């Protein structure tokens, strides 16, 4: 009977775990829907902004954010992770990618200043003994554009002053619900935009610009940096919710399988116990005869 009771306790613990993981999966699914809507809502603006810059690509481009700071020996690497775990290999993939990129930049002769978003990145780099110049640990499933714009402006001021050679962002890029890949993208300097051309046709400007294109381009380039960084944050947040949703579903399925296995074990233990009790009764009856 002691074995059957132990199995019952283990099965009850598995049932409790299943209820918890199932609830967390539902929460992650709800958050994912909101984050995906927020991320896709900014795409039309980003696409239209890119289209305008492509239309201006025929103009002479002169902007400090387009020029390389070859004399600078310092760069910035921003790693975007989550505050909480239980999301599979999401954080580990981003941190591994950022560490490899940091090593490659150090080998190239640059001093990399690390900046971390999320407690997971903070704890990871603290464990490795890597100093962090900036940390953000209060981002959950949403970040305000104003805050991201302030970060982008700080990067642009440092770059325009010639203090840094480049700014990179390590994050989990969202492609679809089934595909998310860790990526390191170069935020600064900006590569000069290229005009989009159709096969057999010349590029035609379909916009009427006011003010003149050169002045307008001076405004659009900094705005491009801000909206790109904001899109990186949105992609990272969406990918986190997808990873947590998948991880909690896997945990729920594993708990379900464990409950089935323990139920079979309990039935066998109970059947064996009943058989032994019947054998004792039969043996006692035979002894009385």
PALUM-610931 format. One record per residue (C-alpha): x, y, z. Coordinates in steps of 0.1 Angstrom, whole numbers, plus 2048, in hexadecimal, padded with zeros to 3 digits. Each point is the difference from the previous one (the first is absolute). Example, Ala and Ser with C-alpha at 12.3 -4.5 7.8 and 13.67 -1.06 7.14 Angstrom:
<rs>
+-----+-----+-----+
|   X |   Y |   Z |
+-----+-----+-----+
| 87B | 7D3 | 84E |
| 80E | 822 | 7F9 |
+-----+-----+-----+
</rs>
This chain:
<rs>
+-----+-----+-----+
|   X |   Y |   Z |
+-----+-----+-----+
| 800 | 800 | 800 |
| 81E | 817 | 807 |
| 80A | 7FE | 7DB |
| 7DD | 808 | 7F3 |
| 7FF | 81E | 817 |
| 821 | 80D | 7F4 |
| 7F4 | 7FD | 7DC |
| 7E0 | 813 | 809 |
| 815 | 81C | 80F |
| 816 | 802 | 7E0 |
| 7E1 | 800 | 7EA |
| 7F0 | 81C | 814 |
| 821 | 814 | 7FD |
| 800 | 7FB | 7DA |
| 7DB | 80B | 7FE |
| 809 | 820 | 813 |
| 81D | 807 | 7E8 |
| 7E9 | 7FA | 7E2 |
| 7E7 | 819 | 80D |
| 81C | 81A | 805 |
| 810 | 7FB | 7DE |
| 7DF | 800 | 7EE |
| 7F7 | 821 | 810 |
| 821 | 80F | 7F7 |
| 7FB | 7F4 | 7DC |
| 7DF | 812 | 7FF |
| 80F | 820 | 80E |
| 81D | 7FE | 7E7 |
| 7E8 | 7FB | 7E3 |
| 7EB | 81F | 80B |
| 820 | 815 | 803 |
| 80D | 7F3 | 7DF |
| 7E0 | 80C | 7EE |
| 804 | 823 | 80E |
| 825 | 802 | 7F9 |
| 7FC | 7F3 | 7DC |
| 7E5 | 81A | 7FA |
| 817 | 81B | 80D |
| 81E | 7F4 | 7EC |
| 7EC | 7FE | 7DF |
| 7F0 | 822 | 806 |
| 821 | 811 | 7FC |
| 80A | 7EE | 7E0 |
| 7EB | 816 | 7E8 |
| 812 | 81F | 80D |
| 822 | 7F0 | 7FE |
| 7F9 | 7F4 | 7DC |
| 7F3 | 822 | 7F5 |
| 81E | 811 | 810 |
| 817 | 7E8 | 7EE |
| 7EE | 806 | 7DF |
| 805 | 826 | 804 |
| 825 | 7FB | 807 |
| 803 | 7EA | 7E1 |
| 7EF | 81B | 7EC |
| 81B | 819 | 80D |
| 81C | 7E8 | 7F8 |
| 809 | 812 | 7E0 |
| 808 | 820 | 814 |
| 824 | 806 | 80C |
| 801 | 7F2 | 824 |
| 814 | 813 | 81A |
| 7F9 | 7F7 | 824 |
| 817 | 7F8 | 81E |
| 7EC | 7E0 | 807 |
| 809 | 7F3 | 7DE |
| 826 | 805 | 803 |
| 817 | 7E7 | 811 |
| 813 | 80B | 81F |
| 820 | 7EF | 7F8 |
| 813 | 812 | 81C |
| 7E9 | 7F4 | 81C |
| 80C | 7E1 | 813 |
| 7E0 | 7FA | 814 |
| 7DE | 7F0 | 7F7 |
| 7DF | 7F9 | 811 |
| 7EE | 7DF | 801 |
| 7DD | 7FF | 80D |
| 7F3 | 7DE | 80B |
| 7DA | 7FD | 803 |
| 7F4 | 7E3 | 816 |
| 7E3 | 7FA | 818 |
| 7FB | 805 | 825 |
| 7F1 | 7DD | 806 |
| 809 | 7DD | 7F6 |
| 7EA | 7E3 | 7F6 |
| 804 | 809 | 7DB |
| 816 | 7E4 | 7F3 |
| 820 | 809 | 7EF |
| 7F6 | 824 | 7F9 |
| 818 | 812 | 818 |
| 81C | 7E7 | 7FB |
| 800 | 804 | 7DA |
| 801 | 826 | 802 |
| 81B | 801 | 81A |
| 815 | 7E6 | 7EE |
| 7FD | 815 | 7E0 |
| 809 | 820 | 811 |
| 81E | 7F0 | 811 |
| 80D | 7F3 | 7DF |
| 7FB | 823 | 7F0 |
| 812 | 811 | 81D |
| 81E | 7E8 | 7FC |
| 802 | 807 | 7DA |
| 7FF | 826 | 806 |
| 81A | 7FE | 81B |
| 816 | 7EB | 7E8 |
| 7FC | 81C | 7E7 |
| 80F | 819 | 818 |
| 7E1 | 811 | 80E |
| 7F7 | 805 | 824 |
| 7DC | 7F4 | 803 |
| 7E9 | 812 | 81A |
| 7E5 | 7E8 | 809 |
| 7DC | 80B | 807 |
| 7E6 | 7E7 | 80D |
| 7DA | 7FF | 7FF |
| 7F1 | 7E7 | 817 |
| 80A | 7EF | 820 |
| 80C | 7E1 | 7EE |
| 81B | 814 | 7ED |
| 809 | 813 | 820 |
| 806 | 7E0 | 814 |
| 812 | 7EF | 7E3 |
| 81A | 81C | 7FA |
| 804 | 805 | 825 |
| 809 | 7DB | 804 |
| 819 | 804 | 7E3 |
| 80F | 81F | 810 |
| 7F7 | 816 | 7E2 |
| 7F9 | 824 | 80B |
| 7E0 | 80F | 7F4 |
| 7FE | 825 | 7F7 |
| 7D9 | 801 | 7FF |
| 7E5 | 7E9 | 80D |
| 7DA | 7FF | 7FC |
| 7ED | 7E7 | 814 |
| 7DC | 80E | 801 |
| 7F5 | 7F5 | 7DC |
| 7E6 | 7E4 | 800 |
| 7E8 | 7FD | 7E3 |
| 801 | 824 | 7F4 |
| 818 | 81D | 7FC |
| 7F7 | 824 | 7F8 |
| 80C | 80F | 7E0 |
| 80B | 81F | 812 |
| 818 | 7EC | 815 |
| 80F | 7EE | 7E2 |
| 803 | 821 | 7EE |
| 814 | 80E | 81D |
| 818 | 7E2 | 7FE |
| 804 | 805 | 7DB |
| 807 | 825 | 804 |
| 81B | 7F8 | 81A |
| 810 | 7E8 | 7E7 |
| 7FE | 819 | 7E4 |
| 810 | 81C | 815 |
| 81D | 7E9 | 80A |
| 805 | 7F6 | 7DC |
| 7FE | 823 | 7F2 |
| 81A | 80B | 81A |
| 817 | 7E5 | 7F3 |
| 802 | 7EE | 821 |
| 7F5 | 7DE | 7F3 |
| 806 | 7ED | 7E1 |
| 7E0 | 7EC | 7FE |
| 7E0 | 7F6 | 813 |
| 7F3 | 7DC | 7FE |
| 7E1 | 7F0 | 80D |
| 7FD | 7DB | 80A |
| 7DC | 7F4 | 802 |
| 7E9 | 7E4 | 7F5 |
| 7F2 | 808 | 7DE |
| 7DC | 7F7 | 7FA |
| 7F9 | 7F1 | 7DE |
| 7E0 | 7EC | 808 |
| 7F0 | 7ED | 81C |
| 815 | 7E2 | 7F7 |
| 821 | 811 | 7F8 |
| 814 | 818 | 817 |
| 826 | 804 | 7FB |
| 81A | 811 | 816 |
| 80F | 81D | 7EC |
| 81A | 81C | 804 |
| 7F8 | 81E | 7EA |
| 813 | 820 | 7FB |
| 7EC | 81E | 80A |
| 81C | 81A | 7FA |
| 80E | 80A | 7E8 |
| 7E4 | 7FE | 7E8 |
| 807 | 7F1 | 7DE |
| 7F6 | 819 | 7E4 |
| 7DD | 7F6 | 7F4 |
| 7FE | 7F2 | 7DD |
| 7E4 | 808 | 7E9 |
| 7E8 | 7E3 | 7F8 |
| 800 | 7F7 | 7DB |
| 7E9 | 7EA | 7ED |
| 80E | 7E9 | 7E5 |
| 800 | 812 | 7DF |
| 7F4 | 821 | 80F |
| 811 | 81F | 80E |
| 7F8 | 80B | 823 |
| 7E5 | 81B | 800 |
| 7FA | 819 | 81C |
| 7DB | 800 | 808 |
| 803 | 81A | 81D |
| 7FD | 825 | 800 |
| 818 | 80C | 81B |
| 7FE | 81E | 816 |
| 818 | 80C | 80C |
| 81B | 7F8 | 7E7 |
| 80D | 7DC | 7FF |
| 822 | 808 | 810 |
| 7F0 | 811 | 81E |
| 7E6 | 7E5 | 803 |
| 81A | 7E4 | 800 |
| 812 | 811 | 81D |
| 7E0 | 7FA | 814 |
| 7F8 | 7DD | 7F3 |
| 821 | 7F0 | 808 |
| 7FE | 806 | 826 |
| 7DC | 7F5 | 7FF |
| 80A | 7E0 | 7EF |
| 819 | 7F8 | 81C |
| 7E4 | 804 | 81A |
| 7E6 | 7EC | 7EF |
| 819 | 7E4 | 7F8 |
| 80A | 7FD | 825 |
| 7DB | 801 | 80A |
| 7F9 | 7E3 | 7E7 |
| 81D | 7EC | 80F |
| 7F0 | 803 | 823 |
| 7DE | 7F6 | 7F3 |
| 80F | 7E2 | 7EE |
| 812 | 7F5 | 820 |
| 7E0 | 803 | 815 |
| 7EB | 7ED | 7E8 |
| 81B | 7E5 | 7FD |
| 801 | 7FD | 826 |
| 7DB | 7FA | 802 |
| 801 | 7E6 | 7E4 |
| 81D | 7EE | 812 |
| 7EE | 800 | 821 |
| 7E0 | 7F4 | 7F0 |
| 812 | 7E3 | 7EF |
| 813 | 7F7 | 81F |
| 7E1 | 7FF | 816 |
| 7EE | 7EB | 7E7 |
| 81D | 7E7 | 800 |
| 7FF | 800 | 826 |
| 7DB | 7FA | 800 |
| 803 | 7E3 | 7E8 |
| 81C | 7F1 | 815 |
| 7EB | 803 | 81F |
| 7E3 | 7F0 | 7EF |
| 816 | 7E3 | 7F5 |
| 80D | 7FD | 824 |
| 7DD | 7FF | 80E |
| 7F7 | 7E3 | 7E8 |
| 81F | 7ED | 809 |
| 7FB | 804 | 825 |
| 7DB | 7F6 | 7FD |
| 80B | 7E0 | 7EF |
| 81A | 7FA | 81B |
| 7E6 | 806 | 81B |
| 7E7 | 7E8 | 7F0 |
| 81B | 7E5 | 7FE |
| 80B | 806 | 825 |
| 7DB | 7FF | 80B |
| 7F9 | 7E0 | 7EC |
| 81F | 7F0 | 80F |
| 7F5 | 80A | 823 |
| 7DD | 7F2 | 7FA |
| 80E | 7E0 | 7F2 |
| 815 | 7FC | 820 |
| 7E3 | 807 | 816 |
| 7EB | 7E6 | 7EE |
| 81C | 7E7 | 803 |
| 802 | 806 | 826 |
| 7DA | 7FB | 803 |
| 801 | 7E0 | 7EC |
| 81E | 7F3 | 814 |
| 7EF | 808 | 820 |
| 7E0 | 7EE | 7F5 |
| 814 | 7E1 | 7F6 |
| 812 | 801 | 822 |
| 7DF | 800 | 812 |
| 7F5 | 7E0 | 7EE |
+-----+-----+-----+
</rs>
